[in-house]
Amino acid sequence: MPTVEVRPLVAADLPACASLLAARHARDAARLAFLDPALSTVPGAKAHLETLFANDRANGSIAERAGQTAGFL
């Protein structure tokens, strides 16, 4: 099994993170009708992450396995 590498999140990572967020949110929204459906789309999730990332005090980390995004904080 490939190892997981964790590094600081950069703006170029946001599309991959948006894909993960949208997929997770879509699964959760299927059970919880009150969740914002916009976050279930990649563009909606990306817009949300861009807003958060634009904050000067924001930071994050990304986990990659075999060159693929495995998760983020």
N, C-alpha and C positions, 0 to 999 in steps of 0.2 A: 504494500500500500504506500503511495506517495506521501511524503510528509506535508504537513500544513505549514505554510509560511505566513506570518503576520507582519504587516507593515503599516505605516501611516496611510490614511486615505487621502487621495488627491482628486482634484476635480475630474480628471480623465476617468476615474473609477465610477463616477455617478451613473452612467448608463447600465453597467453591469449590476450595480447595487439596486437600481430601479427595477430591473428585471426580477431580481430576487424578492424585493419588497412587493411588487405587483402580484407575483405568484402566491406569496404567503397571504397577502391581504385578500385575494380572491377566494382562497380556501376558507379563511376566517369569515368573510362576508357571506359565504354560503350558509353559515350557521348563525350569524349574528347580523340581522337585517339593519341594525342601526349604524353600521359602519359606512363610512363615506365610499360610495362606489367608484369615485374618481381615482382612488388609490389602487384600485384593482387593474388599472391600465398602466402600461409602462410610461406613457407621456405624463399621466397624472402623478405617478410615483416619482418620476424624475423631477417634475416641477416642485414637488414637496421637498425632495432632498436638496435641490438647488437653493431653495429658500433657507433651509437650515444651514447648509454649507456656506452661504454668503455671510453668516454671522462671524465677525472677526474672532469671537471667543470659541467658536465651534471647532471641534476636532473629531477625528474618528480613526478607526482601524479597519483594515480589510484582511480577510483570510483567504489565501489561495492554495489550491491543491492541484498539482500538475498543470499550472498555468490557468486554471479556471477559478473564478470567484466562488468561494464556498460559503462566505458569510461576511457580515460587516456589523460594526457598532458605530 
